[in-house]
Amino acid sequence: MAKKTPDAVDRQVGVRVRMRRLLLEMSQQQLAQELGVSFQQVQKYEKGFNRIGAGRLRRLAEILGVPINFFFEERPMPGKKQAPLPAYISDFLASADGLALTEAFMRIHDARRRRCIVILVEAMAR
């Protein structure tokens, strides 16, 4: 039997759940407790392996303090010519390090310093 891969929409919703949870500095355990599920279930939601039902999605939106459409904001609408956000960007912003780096970078107001940081990171990535 072939291993099931997450659906693109389920994965997108999961990434957005994780991103918001990290912004709120909430653990998977805390979110699971609020939802009344195990933290393993939250992990599966965040990876898109388990689909989140409508009622649970509504409850997640309440707990995380966002409107339900927050989970779908970056999905292109059918019939619209809009490039989807690359997965590596969503994955980066949904990681603790990516979120911390983004927040710190955005607090740097000097454009030259920001450019120097970009050059440094690009050089380190080679």
N, CA, C and O atoms as a Tinker XYZ file with bonds, in Angstrom:
   504  protein
     1  N      0.840000   -1.177000    0.000000    73     2
     2  CA     0.000000    0.000000    0.000000    64     1     3
     3  C      0.891000    1.247000    0.000000    63     2     4     5
     4  O      1.826000    1.343000    0.794000    81     3
     5  N      0.604000    2.186000   -0.876000    73     3     6
     6  CA     1.397000    3.411000   -0.989000    64     5     7
     7  C      1.143000    4.322000    0.203000    63     6     8     9
     8  O      0.028000    4.401000    0.719000    81     7
     9  N      2.200000    5.007000    0.628000    73     7    10
    10  CA     2.087000    5.928000    1.755000    64     9    11
    11  C      1.306000    7.169000    1.317000    63    10    12    13
    12  O      1.580000    7.741000    0.262000    81    11
    13  N      0.345000    7.573000    2.123000    73    11    14
    14  CA    -0.494000    8.720000    1.815000    64    13    15
    15  C      0.300000   10.015000    2.016000    63    14    16    17
    16  O      0.945000   10.204000    3.048000    81    15
    17  N      0.244000   10.898000    1.019000    73    15    18
    18  CA     0.891000   12.202000    1.152000    64    17    19
    19  C     -0.172000   13.241000    1.492000    63    18    20    21
    20  O     -1.322000   13.119000    1.069000    81    19
    21  N      0.212000   14.263000    2.255000    73    19    22
    22  CA    -0.763000   15.283000    2.636000    64    21    23
    23  C     -1.306000   16.042000    1.423000    63    22    24    25
    24  O     -0.566000   16.331000    0.482000    81    23
    25  N     -2.567000   16.355000    1.451000    73    23    26
    26  CA    -3.209000   17.184000    0.447000    64    25    27
    27  C     -2.652000   18.606000    0.580000    63    26    28    29
    28  O     -2.329000   19.038000    1.687000    81    27
    29  N     -2.536000   19.327000   -0.521000    73    27    30
    30  CA    -1.956000   20.675000   -0.513000    64    29    31
    31  C     -2.729000   21.631000    0.402000    63    30    32    33
    32  O     -2.123000   22.441000    1.102000    81    31
    33  N     -4.039000   21.541000    0.398000    73    31    34
    34  CA    -4.841000   22.430000    1.246000    64    33    35
    35  C     -4.660000   22.063000    2.715000    63    34    36    37
    36  O     -4.511000   22.947000    3.558000    81    35
    37  N     -4.670000   20.771000    3.030000    73    35    38
    38  CA    -4.468000   20.339000    4.416000    64    37    39
    39  C     -3.096000   20.765000    4.913000    63    38    40    41
    40  O     -2.942000   21.164000    6.068000    81    39
    41  N     -2.103000   20.679000    4.041000    73    39    42
    42  CA    -0.745000   21.085000    4.414000    64    41    43
    43  C     -0.691000   22.594000    4.667000    63    42    44    45
    44  O     -0.079000   23.044000    5.635000    81    43
    45  N     -1.337000   23.373000    3.790000    73    43    46
    46  CA    -1.375000   24.832000    3.940000    64    45    47
    47  C     -2.043000   25.220000    5.260000    63    46    48    49
    48  O     -1.533000   26.073000    5.986000    81    47
    49  N     -3.162000   24.607000    5.566000    73    47    50
    50  CA    -3.862000   24.897000    6.824000    64    49    51
    51  C     -2.955000   24.546000    8.004000    63    50    52    53
    52  O     -2.853000   25.313000    8.961000    81    51
    53  N     -2.305000   23.401000    7.934000    73    51    54
    54  CA    -1.400000   22.983000    9.005000    64    53    55
    55  C     -0.243000   23.943000    9.213000    63    54    56    57
    56  O      0.118000   24.255000   10.348000    81    55
    57  N      0.337000   24.408000    8.119000    73    55    58
    58  CA     1.441000   25.373000    8.210000    64    57    59
    59  C      0.962000   26.651000    8.878000    63    58    60    61
    60  O      1.671000   27.227000    9.704000    81    59
    61  N     -0.222000   27.092000    8.529000    73    59    62
    62  CA    -0.759000   28.327000    9.121000    64    61    63
    63  C     -1.082000   28.133000   10.608000    63    62    64    65
    64  O     -0.895000   29.054000   11.403000    81    63
    65  N     -1.567000   26.934000   10.992000    73    63    66
    66  CA    -1.815000   26.639000   12.411000    64    65    67
    67  C     -0.498000   26.741000   13.172000    63    66    68    69
    68  O     -0.418000   27.398000   14.210000    81    67
    69  N      0.532000   26.085000   12.648000    73    67    70
    70  CA     1.843000   26.089000   13.305000    64    69    71
    71  C      2.413000   27.500000   13.396000    63    70    72    73
    72  O      2.924000   27.899000   14.442000    81    71
    73  N      2.327000   28.253000   12.309000    73    71    74
    74  CA     2.848000   29.615000   12.282000    64    73    75
    75  C      2.191000   30.468000   13.371000    63    74    76    77
    76  O      2.874000   31.172000   14.116000    81    75
    77  N      0.877000   30.396000   13.453000    73    75    78
    78  CA     0.155000   31.204000   14.442000    64    77    79
    79  C      0.457000   30.731000   15.864000    63    78    80    81
    80  O      0.623000   31.549000   16.770000    81    79
    81  N      0.526000   29.417000   16.060000    73    79    82
    82  CA     0.837000   28.870000   17.384000    64    81    83
    83  C      2.197000   29.362000   17.853000    63    82    84    85
    84  O      2.356000   29.753000   19.009000    81    83
    85  N      3.175000   29.343000   16.958000    73    83    86
    86  CA     4.517000   29.806000   17.310000    64    85    87
    87  C      4.527000   31.307000   17.600000    63    86    88    89
    88  O      5.221000   31.758000   18.512000    81    87
    89  N      3.767000   32.073000   16.836000    73    87    90
    90  CA     3.678000   33.509000   17.099000    64    89    91
    91  C      3.137000   33.791000   18.495000    63    90    92    93
    92  O      3.542000   34.752000   19.150000    81    91
    93  N      2.225000   32.950000   18.936000    73    91    94
    94  CA     1.623000   33.102000   20.268000    64    93    95
    95  C      2.470000   32.463000   21.366000    63    94    96    97
    96  O      2.119000   32.512000   22.545000    81    95
    97  N      3.603000   31.855000   20.957000    73    95    98
    98  CA     4.485000   31.148000   21.881000    64    97    99
    99  C      3.721000   30.087000   22.683000    63    98   100   101
   100  O      3.877000   29.953000   23.896000    81    99
   101  N      2.893000   29.345000   21.953000    73    99   102
   102  CA     2.071000   28.282000   22.534000    64   101   103
   103  C      2.668000   26.939000   22.128000    63   102   104   105
   104  O      3.037000   26.748000   20.970000    81   103
   105  N      2.765000   26.021000   23.065000    73   103   106
   106  CA     3.285000   24.692000   22.744000    64   105   107
   107  C      2.197000   23.839000   22.086000    63   106   108   109
   108  O      1.008000   24.148000   22.158000    81   107
   109  N      2.639000   22.767000   21.448000    73   107   110
   110  CA     1.672000   21.831000   20.879000    64   109   111
   111  C      0.813000   21.234000   21.992000    63   110   112   113
   112  O     -0.380000   20.995000   21.806000    81   111
   113  N      1.424000   20.998000   23.141000    73   111   114
   114  CA     0.695000   20.443000   24.288000    64   113   115
   115  C     -0.398000   21.399000   24.745000    63   114   116   117
   116  O     -1.518000   20.971000   25.027000    81   115
   117  N     -0.087000   22.683000   24.821000    73   115   118
   118  CA    -1.088000   23.668000   25.248000    64   117   119
   119  C     -2.240000   23.740000   24.259000    63   118   120   121
   120  O     -3.404000   23.786000   24.656000    81   119
   121  N     -1.913000   23.752000   22.970000    73   119   122
   122  CA    -2.959000   23.803000   21.951000    64   121   123
   123  C     -3.812000   22.543000   21.998000    63   122   124   125
   124  O     -5.037000   22.606000   21.889000    81   123
   125  N     -3.158000   21.405000   22.161000    73   123   126
   126  CA    -3.883000   20.131000   22.235000    64   125   127
   127  C     -4.855000   20.139000   23.410000    63   126   128   129
   128  O     -5.992000   19.684000   23.287000    81   127
   129  N     -4.402000   20.656000   24.543000    73   127   130
   130  CA    -5.250000   20.704000   25.729000    64   129   131
   131  C     -6.489000   21.569000   25.474000    63   130   132   133
   132  O     -7.603000   21.198000   25.842000    81   131
   133  N     -6.279000   22.718000   24.844000    73   131   134
   134  CA    -7.404000   23.612000   24.514000    64   133   135
   135  C     -8.394000   22.949000   23.556000    63   134   136   137
   136  O     -9.605000   23.142000   23.661000    81   135
   137  N     -7.854000   22.161000   22.617000    73   135   138
   138  CA    -8.695000   21.486000   21.623000    64   137   139
   139  C     -9.332000   20.201000   22.143000    63   138   140   141
   140  O    -10.333000   19.730000   21.604000    81   139
   141  N     -8.736000   19.638000   23.204000    73   139   142
   142  CA    -9.231000   18.366000   23.728000    64   141   143
   143  C     -8.745000   17.180000   22.917000    63   142   144   145
   144  O     -9.447000   16.176000   22.795000    81   143
   145  N     -7.524000   17.296000   22.352000    73   143   146
   146  CA    -6.917000   16.207000   21.594000    64   145   147
   147  C     -5.498000   15.988000   22.122000    63   146   148   149
   148  O     -5.027000   16.743000   22.972000    81   147
   149  N     -4.825000   14.964000   21.620000    73   147   150
   150  CA    -3.439000   14.708000   22.032000    64   149   151
   151  C     -2.497000   15.642000   21.264000    63   150   152   153
   152  O     -2.850000   16.164000   20.207000    81   151
   153  N     -1.299000   15.843000   21.813000    73   151   154
   154  CA    -0.351000   16.692000   21.098000    64   153   155
   155  C      0.093000   16.025000   19.802000    63   154   156   157
   156  O      0.489000   16.711000   18.859000    81   155
   157  N      0.030000   14.682000   19.744000    73   155   158
   158  CA     0.357000   13.981000   18.510000    64   157   159
   159  C     -0.647000   14.338000   17.405000    63   158   160   161
   160  O     -0.295000   14.444000   16.230000    81   159
   161  N     -1.903000   14.520000   17.819000    73   159   162
   162  CA    -2.929000   14.914000   16.854000    64   161   163
   163  C     -2.626000   16.307000   16.308000    63   162   164   165
   164  O     -2.792000   16.558000   15.115000    81   163
   165  N     -2.184000   17.208000   17.180000    73   163   166
   166  CA    -1.813000   18.564000   16.744000    64   165   167
   167  C     -0.649000   18.474000   15.761000    63   166   168   169
   168  O     -0.635000   19.182000   14.754000    81   167
   169  N      0.330000   17.605000   16.045000    73   167   170
   170  CA     1.451000   17.415000   15.120000    64   169   171
   171  C      0.945000   16.970000   13.746000    63   170   172   173
   172  O      1.408000   17.469000   12.721000    81   171
   173  N      0.009000   16.046000   13.729000    73   171   174
   174  CA    -0.536000   15.549000   12.466000    64   173   175
   175  C     -1.304000   16.641000   11.732000    63   174   176   177
   176  O     -1.232000   16.734000   10.507000    81   175
   177  N     -2.044000   17.475000   12.479000    73   175   178
   178  CA    -2.738000   18.614000   11.857000    64   177   179
   179  C     -1.723000   19.554000   11.216000    63   178   180   181
   180  O     -1.895000   19.975000   10.072000    81   179
   181  N     -0.665000   19.882000   11.957000    73   179   182
   182  CA     0.322000   20.847000   11.481000    64   181   183
   183  C      1.090000   20.344000   10.261000    63   182   184   185
   184  O      1.531000   21.148000    9.439000    81   183
   185  N      1.253000   19.047000   10.132000    73   183   186
   186  CA     1.947000   18.484000    8.973000    64   185   187
   187  C      0.992000   18.201000    7.818000    63   186   188   189
   188  O      1.431000   17.850000    6.723000    81   187
   189  N     -0.301000   18.350000    8.051000    73   187   190
   190  CA    -1.283000   18.106000    7.008000    64   189   191
   191  C     -1.634000   16.645000    6.838000    63   190   192   193
   192  O     -2.363000   16.294000    5.910000    81   191
   193  N     -1.128000   15.771000    7.723000    73   191   194
   194  CA    -1.426000   14.345000    7.613000    64   193   195
   195  C     -2.869000   14.037000    7.981000    63   194   196   197
   196  O     -3.476000   13.133000    7.405000    81   195
   197  N     -3.428000   14.782000    8.938000    73   195   198
   198  CA    -4.826000   14.619000    9.309000    64   197   199
   199  C     -5.591000   15.877000    8.946000    63   198   200   201
   200  O     -5.165000   16.994000    9.237000    81   199
   201  N     -6.707000   15.672000    8.317000    73   199   202
   202  CA    -7.568000   16.782000    7.904000    64   201   203
   203  C     -8.288000   17.348000    9.126000    63   202   204   205
   204  O     -8.719000   16.600000   10.004000    81   203
   205  N     -8.414000   18.666000    9.174000    73   203   206
   206  CA    -9.100000   19.333000   10.277000    64   205   207
   207  C    -10.544000   19.589000    9.844000    63   206   208   209
   208  O    -10.792000   20.269000    8.849000    81   207
   209  N    -11.483000   19.039000   10.599000    73   207   210
   210  CA   -12.902000   19.224000   10.299000    64   209   211
   211  C    -13.348000   20.668000   10.532000    63   210   212   213
   212  O    -12.651000   21.442000   11.188000    81   211
   213  N    -14.493000   21.015000   10.000000    73   211   214
   214  CA   -14.998000   22.389000   10.064000    64   213   215
   215  C    -15.165000   22.888000   11.502000    63   214   216   217
   216  O    -14.753000   24.003000   11.824000    81   215
   217  N    -15.767000   22.067000   12.364000    73   215   218
   218  CA   -15.969000   22.475000   13.753000    64   217   219
   219  C    -14.662000   22.674000   14.492000    63   218   220   221
   220  O    -14.517000   23.622000   15.263000    81   219
   221  N    -13.719000   21.791000   14.262000    73   219   222
   222  CA   -12.421000   21.906000   14.918000    64   221   223
   223  C    -11.642000   23.096000   14.362000    63   222   224   225
   224  O    -10.918000   23.758000   15.106000    81   223
   225  N    -11.778000   23.374000   13.078000    73   223   226
   226  CA   -11.111000   24.526000   12.481000    64   225   227
   227  C    -11.655000   25.826000   13.081000    63   226   228   229
   228  O    -10.906000   26.769000   13.336000    81   227
   229  N    -12.970000   25.855000   13.301000    73   227   230
   230  CA   -13.587000   27.005000   13.944000    64   229   231
   231  C    -13.039000   27.190000   15.352000    63   230   232   233
   232  O    -12.745000   28.313000   15.763000    81   231
   233  N    -12.903000   26.102000   16.086000    73   231   234
   234  CA   -12.365000   26.151000   17.445000    64   233   235
   235  C    -10.893000   26.586000   17.433000    63   234   236   237
   236  O    -10.469000   27.365000   18.287000    81   235
   237  N    -10.121000   26.088000   16.474000    73   235   238
   238  CA    -8.726000   26.503000   16.327000    64   237   239
   239  C     -8.630000   28.009000   16.088000    63   238   240   241
   240  O     -7.785000   28.688000   16.672000    81   239
   241  N     -9.499000   28.518000   15.230000    73   239   242
   242  CA    -9.504000   29.959000   14.948000    64   241   243
   243  C     -9.785000   30.756000   16.228000    63   242   244   245
   244  O     -9.165000   31.792000   16.466000    81   243
   245  N    -10.713000   30.273000   17.042000    73   243   246
   246  CA   -11.019000   30.945000   18.317000    64   245   247
   247  C     -9.814000   30.922000   19.249000    63   246   248   249
   248  O     -9.439000   31.952000   19.810000    81   247
   249  N     -9.208000   29.752000   19.414000    73   247   250
   250  CA    -8.064000   29.591000   20.319000    64   249   251
   251  C     -6.887000   30.451000   19.867000    63   250   252   253
   252  O     -6.225000   31.091000   20.685000    81   251
   253  N     -6.634000   30.461000   18.563000    73   251   254
   254  CA    -5.492000   31.184000   18.020000    64   253   255
   255  C     -5.786000   32.658000   17.746000    63   254   256   257
   256  O     -4.888000   33.417000   17.382000    81   255
   257  N     -7.039000   33.057000   17.923000    73   255   258
   258  CA    -7.416000   34.464000   17.778000    64   257   259
   259  C     -7.327000   34.994000   16.361000    63   258   260   261
   260  O     -6.875000   36.115000   16.133000    81   259
   261  N     -7.765000   34.175000   15.408000    73   259   262
   262  CA    -7.736000   34.580000   14.002000    64   261   263
   263  C     -9.074000   34.236000   13.348000    63   262   264   265
   264  O     -9.788000   33.355000   13.827000    81   263
   265  N     -9.419000   34.929000   12.253000    73   263   266
   266  CA   -10.614000   34.520000   11.506000    64   265   267
   267  C    -10.318000   33.228000   10.746000    63   266   268   269
   268  O     -9.158000   32.935000   10.455000    81   267
   269  N    -11.336000   32.468000   10.428000    73   267   270
   270  CA   -11.146000   31.187000    9.740000    64   269   271
   271  C    -10.415000   31.362000    8.408000    63   270   272   273
   272  O     -9.618000   30.505000    8.027000    81   271
   273  N    -10.675000   32.453000    7.702000    73   271   274
   274  CA   -10.007000   32.629000    6.403000    64   273   275
   275  C     -8.496000   32.801000    6.536000    63   274   276   277
   276  O     -7.785000   32.706000    5.535000    81   275
   277  N     -7.983000   33.051000    7.743000    73   275   278
   278  CA    -6.536000   33.117000    7.976000    64   277   279
   279  C     -5.847000   31.846000    7.496000    63   278   280   281
   280  O     -4.736000   31.905000    6.969000    81   279
   281  N     -6.484000   30.721000    7.669000    73   279   282
   282  CA    -5.882000   29.432000    7.315000    64   281   283
   283  C     -5.799000   29.213000    5.805000    63   282   284   285
   284  O     -5.078000   28.328000    5.346000    81   283
   285  N     -6.533000   30.017000    5.033000    73   283   286
   286  CA    -6.597000   29.829000    3.585000    64   285   287
   287  C     -6.081000   31.029000    2.799000    63   286   288   289
   288  O     -6.130000   31.013000    1.569000    81   287
   289  N     -5.593000   32.055000    3.462000    73   287   290
   290  CA    -5.245000   33.313000    2.809000    64   289   291
   291  C     -4.282000   33.183000    1.649000    63   290   292   293
   292  O     -4.379000   33.954000    0.694000    81   291
   293  N     -3.369000   32.250000    1.691000    73   291   294
   294  CA    -2.360000   32.175000    0.645000    64   293   295
   295  C     -2.695000   31.146000   -0.424000    63   294   296   297
   296  O     -1.869000   30.882000   -1.298000    81   295
   297  N     -3.877000   30.562000   -0.376000    73   295   298
   298  CA    -4.290000   29.603000   -1.398000    64   297   299
   299  C     -4.903000   30.374000   -2.561000    63   298   300   301
   300  O     -5.791000   31.198000   -2.340000    81   299
   301  N     -4.457000   30.132000   -3.788000    73   299   302
   302  CA    -5.067000   30.814000   -4.926000    64   301   303
   303  C     -6.505000   30.331000   -5.133000    63   302   304   305
   304  O     -6.805000   29.149000   -4.965000    81   303
   305  N     -7.362000   31.238000   -5.491000    73   303   306
   306  CA    -8.760000   30.903000   -5.738000    64   305   307
   307  C     -8.885000   30.303000   -7.144000    63   306   308   309
   308  O     -8.164000   30.706000   -8.057000    81   307
   309  N     -9.802000   29.339000   -7.318000    73   307   310
   310  CA    -9.994000   28.748000   -8.645000    64   309   311
   311  C    -10.352000   29.827000   -9.675000    63   310   312   313
   312  O    -11.169000   30.708000   -9.409000    81   311
   313  N     -9.733000   29.742000  -10.843000    73   311   314
   314  CA   -10.016000   30.700000  -11.906000    64   313   315
   315  C     -9.183000   31.972000  -11.808000    63   314   316   317
   316  O     -9.176000   32.764000  -12.749000    81   315
   317  N     -8.495000   32.187000  -10.718000    73   315   318
   318  CA    -7.670000   33.390000  -10.539000    64   317   319
   319  C     -6.230000   33.061000  -10.909000    63   318   320   321
   320  O     -5.732000   31.983000  -10.584000    81   319
   321  N     -5.570000   33.977000  -11.578000    73   319   322
   322  CA    -4.156000   33.806000  -11.926000    64   321   323
   323  C     -3.327000   34.390000  -10.793000    63   322   324   325
   324  O     -3.013000   35.580000  -10.783000    81   323
   325  N     -2.982000   33.547000   -9.854000    73   323   326
   326  CA    -2.192000   33.972000   -8.706000    64   325   327
   327  C     -1.217000   32.848000   -8.377000    63   326   328   329
   328  O     -1.612000   31.696000   -8.198000    81   327
   329  N      0.049000   33.199000   -8.302000    73   327   330
   330  CA     1.057000   32.186000   -7.989000    64   329   331
   331  C      0.977000   31.844000   -6.508000    63   330   332   333
   332  O      0.968000   32.746000   -5.670000    81   331
   333  N      0.919000   30.554000   -6.166000    73   331   334
   334  CA     0.895000   30.180000   -4.754000    64   333   335
   335  C      2.233000   30.477000   -4.092000    63   334   336   337
   336  O      3.269000   30.507000   -4.755000    81   335
   337  N      2.203000   30.693000   -2.797000    73   335   338
   338  CA     3.420000   30.917000   -2.027000    64   337   339
   339  C      4.252000   29.639000   -2.061000    63   338   340   341
   340  O      3.731000   28.564000   -1.763000    81   339
   341  N      5.536000   29.731000   -2.419000    73   339   342
   342  CA     6.366000   28.510000   -2.438000    64   341   343
   343  C      6.389000   27.840000   -1.068000    63   342   344   345
   344  O      6.385000   28.513000   -0.037000    81   343
   345  N      6.414000   26.514000   -1.070000    73   343   346
   346  CA     6.367000   25.746000    0.180000    64   345   347
   347  C      7.536000   26.085000    1.095000    63   346   348   349
   348  O      7.374000   26.102000    2.316000    81   347
   349  N      8.730000   26.358000    0.522000    73   347   350
   350  CA     9.878000   26.639000    1.382000    64   349   351
   351  C      9.681000   27.913000    2.196000    63   350   352   353
   352  O     10.232000   28.027000    3.291000    81   351
   353  N      8.914000   28.866000    1.693000    73   351   354
   354  CA     8.647000   30.092000    2.453000    64   353   355
   355  C      7.692000   29.793000    3.599000    63   354   356   357
   356  O      7.926000   30.220000    4.730000    81   355
   357  N      6.628000   29.072000    3.319000    73   355   358
   358  CA     5.692000   28.696000    4.382000    64   357   359
   359  C      6.387000   27.860000    5.442000    63   358   360   361
   360  O      6.184000   28.071000    6.638000    81   359
   361  N      7.205000   26.912000    5.009000    73   359   362
   362  CA     7.929000   26.057000    5.955000    64   361   363
   363  C      8.879000   26.891000    6.819000    63   362   364   365
   364  O      8.979000   26.674000    8.027000    81   363
   365  N      9.575000   27.845000    6.192000    73   363   366
   366  CA    10.507000   28.702000    6.921000    64   365   367
   367  C      9.765000   29.536000    7.967000    63   366   368   369
   368  O     10.195000   29.614000    9.118000    81   367
   369  N      8.658000   30.155000    7.573000    73   367   370
   370  CA     7.904000   31.001000    8.503000    64   369   371
   371  C      7.198000   30.191000    9.583000    63   370   372   373
   372  O      6.842000   30.730000   10.631000    81   371
   373  N      6.997000   28.914000    9.338000    73   371   374
   374  CA     6.349000   28.064000   10.330000    64   373   375
   375  C      7.357000   27.429000   11.282000    63   374   376   377
   376  O      6.970000   26.707000   12.199000    81   375
   377  N      8.649000   27.692000   11.073000    73   375   378
   378  CA     9.657000   27.161000   11.991000    64   377   379
   379  C      9.991000   28.215000   13.042000    63   378   380   381
   380  O      9.874000   29.413000   12.786000    81   379
   381  N     10.401000   27.769000   14.211000    73   379   382
   382  CA    10.735000   28.709000   15.291000    64   381   383
   383  C     11.901000   29.607000   14.877000    63   382   384   385
   384  O     11.866000   30.814000   15.118000    81   383
   385  N     12.932000   29.033000   14.256000    73   383   386
   386  CA    14.080000   29.833000   13.830000    64   385   387
   387  C     13.702000   30.815000   12.727000    63   386   388   389
   388  O     14.130000   31.969000   12.743000    81   387
   389  N     12.913000   30.365000   11.786000    73   387   390
   390  CA    12.483000   31.237000   10.693000    64   389   391
   391  C     11.668000   32.411000   11.201000    63   390   392   393
   392  O     11.845000   33.546000   10.760000    81   391
   393  N     10.783000   32.126000   12.123000    73   391   394
   394  CA     9.956000   33.178000   12.701000    64   393   395
   395  C     10.805000   34.170000   13.488000    63   394   396   397
   396  O     10.625000   35.381000   13.357000    81   395
   397  N     11.729000   33.664000   14.306000    73   395   398
   398  CA    12.600000   34.539000   15.098000    64   397   399
   399  C     13.476000   35.397000   14.190000    63   398   400   401
   400  O     13.648000   36.591000   14.433000    81   399
   401  N     14.031000   34.786000   13.143000    73   399   402
   402  CA    14.884000   35.519000   12.210000    64   401   403
   403  C     14.092000   36.605000   11.488000    63   402   404   405
   404  O     14.571000   37.729000   11.338000    81   403
   405  N     12.904000   36.279000   11.051000    73   403   406
   406  CA    12.062000   37.251000   10.354000    64   405   407
   407  C     11.704000   38.420000   11.262000    63   406   408   409
   408  O     11.801000   39.579000   10.859000    81   407
   409  N     11.285000   38.109000   12.498000    73   407   410
   410  CA    10.922000   39.171000   13.437000    64   409   411
   411  C     12.113000   40.078000   13.728000    63   410   412   413
   412  O     11.965000   41.300000   13.750000    81   411
   413  N     13.293000   39.499000   13.952000    73   411   414
   414  CA    14.485000   40.295000   14.239000    64   413   415
   415  C     14.878000   41.132000   13.024000    63   414   416   417
   416  O     15.208000   42.310000   13.160000    81   415
   417  N     14.845000   40.530000   11.847000    73   415   418
   418  CA    15.207000   41.225000   10.617000    64   417   419
   419  C     14.301000   42.433000   10.391000    63   418   420   421
   420  O     14.768000   43.498000    9.987000    81   419
   421  N     13.018000   42.267000   10.649000    73   419   422
   422  CA    12.065000   43.357000   10.421000    64   421   423
   423  C     12.238000   44.515000   11.411000    63   422   424   425
   424  O     11.755000   45.620000   11.167000    81   423
   425  N     12.926000   44.258000   12.523000    73   423   426
   426  CA    13.194000   45.335000   13.487000    64   425   427
   427  C     14.409000   46.169000   13.093000    63   426   428   429
   428  O     14.664000   47.209000   13.700000    81   427
   429  N     15.158000   45.730000   12.088000    73   427   430
   430  CA    16.313000   46.487000   11.595000    64   429   431
   431  C     15.800000   47.473000   10.552000    63   430   432   433
   432  O     15.326000   47.074000    9.488000    81   431
   433  N     15.896000   48.741000   10.861000    73   431   434
   434  CA    15.333000   49.760000    9.963000    64   433   435
   435  C     16.339000   50.308000    8.955000    63   434   436   437
   436  O     15.944000   50.890000    7.945000    81   435
   437  N     17.614000   50.133000    9.212000    73   435   438
   438  CA    18.655000   50.609000    8.314000    64   437   439
   439  C     18.750000   49.666000    7.110000    63   438   440   441
   440  O     19.113000   48.499000    7.257000    81   439
   441  N     18.425000   50.175000    5.934000    73   439   442
   442  CA    18.411000   49.360000    4.710000    64   441   443
   443  C     19.789000   48.780000    4.387000    63   442   444   445
   444  O     19.880000   47.653000    3.901000    81   443
   445  N     20.852000   49.524000    4.648000    73   443   446
   446  CA    22.202000   49.022000    4.368000    64   445   447
   447  C     22.540000   47.839000    5.268000    63   446   448   449
   448  O     23.128000   46.859000    4.811000    81   447
   449  N     22.175000   47.926000    6.538000    73   447   450
   450  CA    22.432000   46.806000    7.455000    64   449   451
   451  C     21.646000   45.566000    7.027000    63   450   452   453
   452  O     22.169000   44.452000    7.052000    81   451
   453  N     20.398000   45.767000    6.638000    73   451   454
   454  CA    19.582000   44.638000    6.187000    64   453   455
   455  C     20.208000   43.987000    4.957000    63   454   456   457
   456  O     20.251000   42.761000    4.852000    81   455
   457  N     20.689000   44.808000    4.034000    73   455   458
   458  CA    21.314000   44.266000    2.828000    64   457   459
   459  C     22.581000   43.495000    3.184000    63   458   460   461
   460  O     22.854000   42.450000    2.595000    81   459
   461  N     23.355000   43.999000    4.140000    73   459   462
   462  CA    24.572000   43.300000    4.581000    64   461   463
   463  C     24.231000   41.924000    5.161000    63   462   464   465
   464  O     24.960000   40.955000    4.950000    81   463
   465  N     23.138000   41.852000    5.879000    73   463   466
   466  CA    22.717000   40.572000    6.455000    64   465   467
   467  C     22.351000   39.592000    5.347000    63   466   468   469
   468  O     22.708000   38.416000    5.411000    81   467
   469  N     21.653000   40.066000    4.349000    73   467   470
   470  CA    21.286000   39.208000    3.213000    64   469   471
   471  C     22.546000   38.692000    2.519000    63   470   472   473
   472  O     22.638000   37.506000    2.201000    81   471
   473  N     23.510000   39.573000    2.286000    73   471   474
   474  CA    24.768000   39.170000    1.641000    64   473   475
   475  C     25.492000   38.128000    2.496000    63   474   476   477
   476  O     26.009000   37.141000    1.972000    81   475
   477  N     25.529000   38.349000    3.807000    73   475   478
   478  CA    26.182000   37.405000    4.721000    64   477   479
   479  C     25.523000   36.031000    4.659000    63   478   480   481
   480  O     26.211000   35.018000    4.532000    81   479
   481  N     24.219000   35.990000    4.746000    73   479   482
   482  CA    23.495000   34.715000    4.734000    64   481   483
   483  C     23.675000   34.013000    3.385000    63   482   484   485
   484  O     23.861000   32.797000    3.345000    81   483
   485  N     23.621000   34.758000    2.293000    73   483   486
   486  CA    23.834000   34.143000    0.983000    64   485   487
   487  C     25.240000   33.548000    0.885000    63   486   488   489
   488  O     25.415000   32.461000    0.334000    81   487
   489  N     26.234000   34.250000    1.412000    73   487   490
   490  CA    27.608000   33.742000    1.384000    64   489   491
   491  C     27.748000   32.490000    2.245000    63   490   492   493
   492  O     28.453000   31.555000    1.864000    81   491
   493  N     27.094000   32.461000    3.383000    73   491   494
   494  CA    27.162000   31.298000    4.267000    64   493   495
   495  C     26.454000   30.089000    3.659000    63   494   496   497
   496  O     26.814000   28.949000    3.956000    81   495
   497  N     25.472000   30.321000    2.830000    73   495   498
   498  CA    24.687000   29.236000    2.231000    64   497   499
   499  C     25.402000   28.559000    1.081000    63   498   500   501
   500  O     24.975000   27.495000    0.632000    81   499
   501  N     26.486000   29.154000    0.593000    73   499   502
   502  CA    27.225000   28.551000   -0.539000    64   501   503
   503  C     28.000000   27.350000   -0.120000    63   502   504
   504  O     28.672000   26.731000   -0.945000    81   503
